[in-house]
């Protein structure tokens, strides 16, 4: 493919004229061939006062640079108009969007980050073994939830998170849910109509790879679930977990369900200082053993507690599901309630943003609560799926 070369006829200068015609390279080719759901990063070399990008006659951007992406195969006509009183340009070129050579997987292909908070399933899901480093634990997390492996990983208490992606960009299709996440929530049987049981809601965030470098270092946007604008939801929450003091006094509770009620100290930006106890059912270390730091800090949105002791004496806790918009919040058979729309994305001020798609997805535990012998509320997940990619042998509706 050759670069498009634009000609500029030099105007007469005060000091004289020139018969030479300078050639200016726009930095954009005449034609491109890309696979569907893959980005084409267009960065023109020329500048002007304003810019207009058109796709098949529809203006789609006023930025200097533009990322083209398409969900459907076909031929697309792109136009770039550089609007400038002295050197205006208008350039038209074609993009042929093809089917990928290797079929995309609808499931997770890579885990970029695994940073859980302390919790009763940490160092067990996935299992820590002597000599493990962050890199080896990250690999275990990826092996657990990629494809259809369906091996649960735990994010620990509030703030613990995992960041994952697919082998393509998940397209934001207007009016449709875009991806689904599996957890381990279930409804209890005493009050089935109230949709309560073991809901451990995880907040979901998305990021679009605007710098096209393949790593999750671009801006993150929260998907605003049903509780985002609730008066009981706290935005800008921060918590710090402290590694257990080996010389602390170990105190058990009176009913013998907790081995160490002052196990892991935590402080937050509300001025609260409290402890995550260790219970009798999980005796391994709750603080991630591959972490060398003595403190772990997490920030984000804090949902209101959803756990209630209906027995009145700590014997029967129910964790009620929020209506929609959170991972590990409803049983997996409720596919629509475990599916997410990229169009729910909001910026740090709560204002809706329009994203073409998501390259990276992050889930973090959204509740900070401890429910007696049940332990801390911790989001778990085992799989995620792009809803726009056909499953093998099962065409999408």
Secondary structure, 3 states (H helix, E strand, C coil): CCEEEEECCCCCECCECCCCCCEEEEEEECEEEEECCCCEEEECCCCCCEEEEEECCEEEECCCEEEECCCCCEEEEEEEEEECCCCCEEEEEEEEEECCCCCCCCECCEEEEEECCCCCCCCECCECCCCCCHHHHHHHHHHHHCCCCCCCEECCCCCCEEEEECCCCEECCCCCCCEEEECCCCECCCCHHHCEEECCCEEEEEECCCCCCCCCCCCEEEECCCCCCCCCCEEEEEEEEECCCCCCCCCCCCCCCEEEEEEEEEEECCCCEEEEEEECCCCCCCCCCCCCCCEEEEEEEEECCCEEECCCCCCCEEEECCCCCCECCCCCCCCHHHEECHHHEECCCCCECCCCEECEEEEEECECCECHHHCECCCEECEEEECCCCECCECCC
